[in-house]
Amino acid sequence: MSDLNTVQVYGHLTADADLQKAENGNSVLRFSIATNKVYRNENGELKKTVDFFPFVVFGTYADNVASYLTKGTGVIVSGSLRQHKWEKDGVKRNTMTVSVRRIQIVSTKKKQPEETVEEESFDIVPEMPLIESDNYDDIC
């Protein structure tokens, strides 16, 4: 039986999604989501923290969703964590990203500044199968 590796995040895009083509011609879409947490500290004061999470979408799915993912758009994203390891100048490095399986739009930003329109939630594409590969270079 496989281990469970599922991530679901609700937040807002920090910038327009970046669609690029890999050397092998596959589309790769990257974006980041900010999530807010409001809590009370030990003194009862309200505090707010923001976390930022990186996401990546591959192939035709990336092409299909790119135009919908603009700065400020509220989304629920489902996928799985992927660890990428490499070595640069003798230093081992790694990073974690969320490989996207499904994106649901929950709000969009109007063209007029500082106005957000809440819309009915909708999926912008059907759920896609997760690309399975142990080698990041195989898929992008």
MARBABA-606458 format. One record per residue (C-alpha): x, y, z; residue number from 1. Coordinates in nm, 3 decimals. Layout:
BEGIN
       x       y       z   i
       X       Y       Z NUM
...
***
This chain:
BEGIN
       x       y       z   i
   0.000   0.000   0.000   1
   0.126   0.349  -0.085   2
   0.177   0.611   0.180   3
  -0.063   0.907   0.188   4
   0.069   1.229   0.031   5
  -0.219   1.471  -0.017   6
  -0.219   1.849   0.018   7
  -0.514   2.087  -0.002   8
  -0.457   2.462   0.032   9
  -0.694   2.758   0.020  10
  -0.543   3.100  -0.042  11
  -0.482   3.377  -0.294  12
  -0.225   3.394  -0.571  13
   0.063   3.627  -0.488  14
   0.130   3.706  -0.857  15
   0.013   3.596  -1.202  16
   0.104   3.234  -1.273  17
   0.421   3.188  -1.484  18
   0.380   2.956  -1.784  19
   0.701   2.833  -1.947  20
   0.808   2.559  -2.186  21
   1.067   2.307  -2.072  22
   1.347   2.200  -2.307  23
   1.148   1.891  -2.402  24
   0.848   2.108  -2.502  25
   0.628   2.029  -2.200  26
   0.444   2.319  -2.040  27
   0.533   2.405  -1.680  28
   0.320   2.649  -1.482  29
   0.444   2.786  -1.150  30
   0.259   3.000  -0.898  31
   0.254   3.079  -0.529  32
  -0.037   3.104  -0.286  33
  -0.049   3.307   0.034  34
  -0.253   3.171   0.326  35
  -0.353   3.376   0.628  36
  -0.387   3.258   0.986  37
  -0.543   3.473   1.257  38
  -0.504   3.366   1.619  39
  -0.484   3.500   1.973  40
  -0.148   3.497   2.147  41
  -0.099   3.421   2.516  42
  -0.193   3.785   2.601  43
  -0.523   3.757   2.413  44
  -0.408   3.986   2.132  45
  -0.511   3.906   1.776  46
  -0.214   3.815   1.557  47
  -0.193   3.741   1.187  48
   0.064   3.530   1.007  49
   0.102   3.464   0.636  50
   0.254   3.153   0.481  51
   0.354   3.116   0.116  52
   0.340   2.788  -0.075  53
   0.485   2.711  -0.421  54
   0.286   2.508  -0.677  55
   0.367   2.353  -1.014  56
   0.139   2.225  -1.292  57
   0.259   2.025  -1.594  58
   0.153   1.955  -1.953  59
  -0.175   2.051  -2.117  60
  -0.328   2.103  -1.773  61
  -0.081   2.391  -1.727  62
  -0.185   2.539  -2.063  63
  -0.555   2.511  -1.972  64
  -0.539   2.680  -1.632  65
  -0.273   2.949  -1.691  66
  -0.510   3.227  -1.800  67
  -0.732   3.184  -1.492  68
  -0.454   3.215  -1.236  69
  -0.394   3.585  -1.185  70
  -0.275   3.781  -0.883  71
  -0.535   3.794  -0.607  72
  -0.745   3.504  -0.734  73
  -0.876   3.288  -0.451  74
  -0.824   2.918  -0.513  75
  -0.843   2.579  -0.348  76
  -0.562   2.363  -0.481  77
  -0.525   1.989  -0.431  78
  -0.213   1.790  -0.507  79
   0.083   1.619  -0.348  80
   0.416   1.729  -0.203  81
   0.721   1.677  -0.423  82
   1.079   1.712  -0.302  83
   1.339   1.824  -0.554  84
   1.707   1.766  -0.477  85
   2.011   1.901  -0.660  86
   2.369   2.001  -0.600  87
   2.514   2.340  -0.692  88
   2.874   2.444  -0.632  89
   2.924   2.141  -0.409  90
   2.628   2.232  -0.187  91
   2.335   1.992  -0.166  92
   2.002   2.170  -0.192  93
   1.637   2.072  -0.186  94
   1.298   2.232  -0.205  95
   0.937   2.125  -0.165  96
   0.658   2.214  -0.407  97
   0.301   2.100  -0.446  98
   0.239   1.911  -0.769  99
  -0.115   2.017  -0.863 100
  -0.391   1.767  -0.930 101
  -0.696   1.997  -0.914 102
  -0.767   2.370  -0.896 103
  -1.094   2.527  -0.787 104
  -1.154   2.903  -0.829 105
  -1.340   3.055  -0.533 106
  -1.299   3.428  -0.606 107
  -1.154   3.649  -0.876 108
  -1.011   3.998  -0.884 109
  -1.186   4.264  -1.096 110
  -0.990   4.494  -1.322 111
  -1.072   4.794  -1.100 112
  -0.821   4.824  -0.816 113
  -0.911   4.691  -0.473 114
  -1.243   4.534  -0.571 115
  -1.290   4.164  -0.527 116
  -1.591   3.986  -0.665 117
  -1.698   3.672  -0.488 118
  -1.827   3.421  -0.740 119
  -1.977   3.082  -0.721 120
  -1.704   2.827  -0.677 121
  -1.612   2.636  -0.993 122
  -1.353   2.391  -1.117 123
  -1.154   2.528  -1.407 124
  -1.059   2.183  -1.531 125
  -1.154   1.834  -1.426 126
  -0.931   1.654  -1.181 127
  -0.619   1.536  -1.358 128
  -0.409   1.229  -1.279 129
  -0.092   1.303  -1.087 130
   0.226   1.270  -1.290 131
   0.435   1.008  -1.117 132
   0.811   1.025  -1.157 133
   1.103   1.006  -0.921 134
   1.305   1.233  -1.148 135
   1.193   1.596  -1.174 136
   1.372   1.624  -1.510 137
   1.150   1.349  -1.656 138
   0.840   1.564  -1.624 139
   0.966   1.907  -1.718 140
***
